[in-house]
Amino acid sequence: MSATLANVVLRNFDQDMPGTAPPGFTFSAARQPAPGRWVVRADGGNQYLAHAADAKASGFSLATLDAAAPARMRASARIKLTEGDRTGGLVWRYQDAENFYLVSLDLTRQEMSLYRVVRGNRVRLEYEDDLELDRDAWHTLRVVHDEERIRVALGGIGVMRARDNAIAAPGRAGVWSGGATTAWFDDLRVEAPLEGRR
């Protein structure tokens, strides 16, 4: 399903054609020449967006929604990192391939990091390790960016907080995969944050 309801964008890919790139997304790359291969795949009755690993790639493959997200926003997705480096996560306030925020889930190292990328330079704002996560499971990742306040949750549990507003303009939101990672994404949701929940 793809829907936009009262400034809420939902994508679960169930109505998209398996084996093709889903409409409504822009695919880009950072620190590598190409965004890699993104297609919709089916697993039983469920469909999801998949990024195929490229062993020669060492940067980021990004899939951002064409619809602009508000500067004050809340984004979430289910993520499964199945092969390769097993890194991926969410991206938001995306201006171009050199300016955006991202949160990284690394199942090989069992850690999460929050980054700001400006003019291609990556700065880590927060970090959490010793996560002890199942490498073969789906994980739900959520970020809320409200003015300069950033909160990141994993599986509904708050993991990181930071304050940053270096990229203040609204931009696009979406998901990213390490170039050398096979990653699956489902239930991507982008919306304005609920009032009173900061």
N, C-alpha and C positions, 0 to 999 in steps of 0.2 A: 504494500500500500504506500502511496505517496499522497500527502495531504498538507494543506496549509490552513490552519484554523486559528483565527484571532492571534496572529503573529506567532503561531507555533508551526514549525516544520517537522514532519514525521516521515521517515523513510525506513521501510522494512523490506523492500525489494521483492515482495511476494508477487507483484503484478508485472515485474520486469522480465525480459526475455533471457533465459539462461544462456551463457556463452557469449553474451554481448556486454558492452559497457553500458551502464544505466544512464538514461537521460537526466539532465538537470545537474550534472556535475562537471567541474573542470579538473583535469588531471595535470599535475605539474611536478617538478623535481627541484630539490635543493641539494647542492653539493654532489650532484651526479648529472650526467647529460640528458637522461630521459626518465619519464615517470614510471616506466615499467608497464606491465600488463594488468589492467583492472577489468574484471568481468563479474557478472552475476552467476552464482553457482547454486545448485539445489542439493539439499541433503534430506531425503524423505519428503515431507510436506513443507519443509522450511527452505527459504531462499535467503541468500546473503551476498554481500559484496566481498570479493576475494582479490587480494593482491598476490601475484606469483613472484617468488623469490628469484633474484638474479645474483648468482654467486659472485659476479664481478662488480656489482654495485656496492657503494659504500656510503651513500647519502640517504636522503629522505624521498619517498614517493608520497605525494599528497593528493587527496581526493576531496575537493571543497565544493559545497553546494553553490550553485549559481545565484540563488536567492541571498541577498544581503542579510546578515544577522545584525541585531541591534548591538550597540557598544556595551550596554548593560545586558548580559546574556547568560543563559544557562544551557549547557550542551551535555549530552550523554550518549553513550553507545555501548552495545555489548561487543566484546573483542575476544577473539581466540587467535593466539599466535602459535602456529602449528609446526613450522619448520624453519631452519636457518638460524639467524641471529635472535629471533623471537623478540623483536622490539617493535612497538607501535603505540598509537594512542590518539589523542584528540588535538586538533589545531583550531585556532580562532583568532579573530581580529586580523585575518589574513589579508594583507594588502597586495602582495606579490610574493614571488619565490624567495625573496630576501628579507621580508618584514612580516613577522607573525609571532604569536605565542603558541607553545605546544606543551603538552604533558606527555611524558614518555613512560611506558610500562616496559620493563626489561625482565623477561622471565628467566633468561639465562643467568643474570646476575641477581635476580630477585630484588629489584629495586625500582623506585619511581623517581622521576626528576621533573621539575617544572622549569621551562626555559622561556626567555625572551630572545627573539632573533631580529636584529636590526642591521640593515645593510649587509646581511649575510653573516654577521658576527653573533655567535650564540653565547648567551650569558645564563648560567644556571641560577635561578632564584631560590629554589628549595629542593630538598633531597630527602628521601627516606629509603632505608635499606632493611635487610633481614625480613622480607615480607612473608616468606614460606608459603608461596602460592602454588596451586596445582598447575603444572605446565601444560596439561592437556585439557583444561576446562575453559569455559566461557567466563569472562570477567566483565562486570559492568563498571565503566569509568564515567565520572561526572565532574564537570568543572563549572563553577559560577564565578563570573568576573563582573563585579558591580563597582563602577568607578575605579578606585585603585585597589579594591579588595578582591583577592583571588582565593577561592577555596576549592580543593580537590578531594573527591571521595572515591573510594574503591569498594564495590559491593555494598554501598550504602553507608559506609563508615568513613568519617573524615580522616584524611591522611596528611594533608599539607595545607598550610595557609601562607600567604605572602601578600605584600603590598607593592604594586607597580602599575604605572599608567604611562609608560614611555610611548606605547602605541595607543593613543587615546581615540583614534578614529574608528568607527565601526568598519567591519570588513566581512569577509566570508568565514564560515565555520565548516568543519568537516573532520576527516580522519586522516591519519598518515601511517605508513608502514616503513620500516627500515628497508632499504633497497634489496638487501639480502635475506629478507624475511618473507615467508608465506603467512599472510594474515587474513583473517575473516572478520567482517564487521556486519552488525545487524542492529535494528531498532535505533537508528540515529535520530536524535530529537534535539532541536534547537529552539529556544524560546526566550522571552524576557523573564528575568527572575521574579519569583513571587514576592510581592510587597511584604515587608516585615520579616523576611528570612534572609538575613545578611550574615 
